[in-house]
C-alpha cells in the first residue's frame, strides 16, 4: 500500500517531473534516501511514464478542439485517428467509437481536418467542442484520506 509519503512525492513529481530527489526531500521534509526508495517503489507500482506537456499555442497550434465520434467501423476509425498528426489524445468511450482532442494552426486547418474526417470515416455522429480555456490539467493526485472517502 502506498503511504502519505509516496503521495507527497508523487504530487511533487506531478508539479515538475524533472525535480531532483534532493529538492523533493527538502520540500516534503523527507530524507533524500527515503525519497529515493519511495521513488523507486513508485516507478514499479504507480508511475506509468514521464512525459513533457508542450504548450501547443506557442508551437503554432493555438486552436484546440475535442470531438465525439461514432462510425460504422470502430477499428478503422481508431487507427485513422491514432495516425493523424493533428490528433493528440484518443479515447474509446462507452457510447461512441472515440472521444479525441486535436490541435490546429487556424480555423481553416480545423475545417480541412473535419472535411477529411467526414470523407474518410463517414461518421454517423460527430460532435465538436471548442476548448476555450484550460482550467485544470495534469494536477490530480489521489491521497489516502481522499481515496478512502471517495
C-alpha positions in Angstrom: 0.0 0.0 0.0 1.2 3.5 -0.8 1.8 5.8 2.1 1.2 9.5 2.5 4.9 10.0 1.8 4.5 8.2 -1.6 1.6 10.6 -2.4 3.6 13.6 -1.3 6.5 12.6 -3.6 4.1 11.8 -6.5 2.5 15.3 -6.0 5.9 16.9 -6.3 6.7 14.9 -9.5 3.4 16.0 -11.0 4.4 19.6 -10.4 7.7 19.1 -12.1 8.8 15.6 -13.2 12.4 16.9 -13.5 12.6 18.0 -9.9 15.7 16.5 -8.1 15.1 14.0 -5.4 17.1 16.2 -3.0 14.7 19.1 -3.7 11.7 16.8 -3.2 13.2 15.9 0.1 13.6 19.5 1.2 10.1 20.4 0.1 8.4 17.4 1.7 10.7 17.3 4.8 11.8 13.7 4.0 15.4 12.5 3.9 16.7 12.1 0.3 17.4 8.4 0.9 13.7 7.9 1.8 12.6 9.9 -1.3 14.9 7.7 -3.4 13.5 4.5 -2.0 9.9 5.7 -2.4 10.6 6.9 -5.9 11.9 3.5 -7.0 8.8 2.0 -5.4 6.6 4.4 -7.3 8.3 3.6 -10.6 7.4 -0.1 -10.1 3.9 0.4 -8.8 2.4 3.7 -9.8 4.2 5.7 -12.4 3.1 4.9 -16.0 5.6 7.2 -17.8 7.3 10.5 -17.7 6.2 13.0 -20.3 6.7 16.6 -21.5 3.5 18.5 -21.9 4.1 21.1 -24.7 2.3 24.4 -25.0 0.7 23.8 -28.4 -0.2 27.5 -28.7 3.4 28.5 -28.5 4.2 25.8 -31.1 1.9 27.4 -33.6 -1.3 25.4 -32.8 -3.5 27.7 -30.8 -6.8 26.2 -31.8 -7.8 23.2 -29.7 -10.9 21.1 -30.2 -12.4 17.9 -28.8 -14.7 15.6 -30.7 -17.1 12.8 -30.0 -17.4 10.4 -32.9 -19.4 7.4 -33.9 -18.9 5.5 -37.2 -19.7 2.1 -38.7 -16.2 0.8 -38.4 -14.6 1.4 -34.9 -11.3 -0.3 -35.7 -10.7 1.7 -38.8 -11.8 4.9 -37.1 -9.4 4.4 -34.2 -6.5 3.6 -36.5 -7.1 6.7 -38.6 -7.3 9.0 -35.5 -4.2 7.5 -33.9 -2.3 8.1 -37.2 -3.4 11.6 -37.8 -0.8 14.3 -37.0 -3.3 16.8 -35.6 -4.8 14.4 -33.1 -3.2 14.4 -29.7 -5.4 12.2 -27.5 -7.8 9.5 -28.4 -10.1 7.7 -26.0 -12.5 4.8 -26.6 -15.7 5.7 -24.8 -18.9 3.7 -24.0 -21.5 5.4 -26.2 -19.3 6.3 -29.2 -16.2 5.0 -31.0 -13.9 7.8 -29.9 -13.5 10.9 -27.9 -10.5 12.8 -29.1 -8.6 16.0 -29.0 -6.9 17.8 -31.9 -4.8 21.0 -32.3 -4.8 23.3 -35.3 -2.9 26.3 -36.6 -6.1 28.1 -37.6 -9.8 27.7 -38.4 -9.1 26.7 -42.0 -6.9 23.8 -40.8 -9.6 22.7 -38.4 -12.2 22.8 -41.2 -9.9 20.9 -43.6 -9.5 18.3 -40.8 -13.2 17.9 -40.4 -13.8 17.6 -44.1 -11.1 14.9 -44.3 -12.6 13.1 -41.3 -16.1 13.2 -42.9 -14.7 11.9 -46.2 -12.5 9.2 -44.8 -14.6 7.9 -41.9 -18.2 8.8 -42.9 -19.3 9.5 -39.3 -22.8 8.5 -38.2 -22.4 11.1 -35.5 -19.9 13.9 -34.9 -19.9 16.4 -32.1 -17.3 19.2 -31.9 -16.3 21.2 -28.9 -14.0 24.2 -28.9 -11.7 24.4 -25.9 -11.8 28.0 -24.8 -9.7 27.9 -21.7 -7.8 25.2 -19.7 -8.8 25.5 -16.1 -7.1 22.4 -14.7 -4.7 19.9 -16.3 -2.3 17.2 -15.1 -2.6 18.0 -11.3 -4.7 15.2 -9.9 -3.1 13.2 -7.1 -5.0 10.7 -5.0 -4.3 10.9 -1.3 -5.0 8.1 1.1 -7.6 10.1 3.1 -9.4 11.2 -0.1 -9.3 7.7 -1.6 -10.9 6.1 1.5 -13.8 8.5 1.5 -14.4 8.7 -2.3 
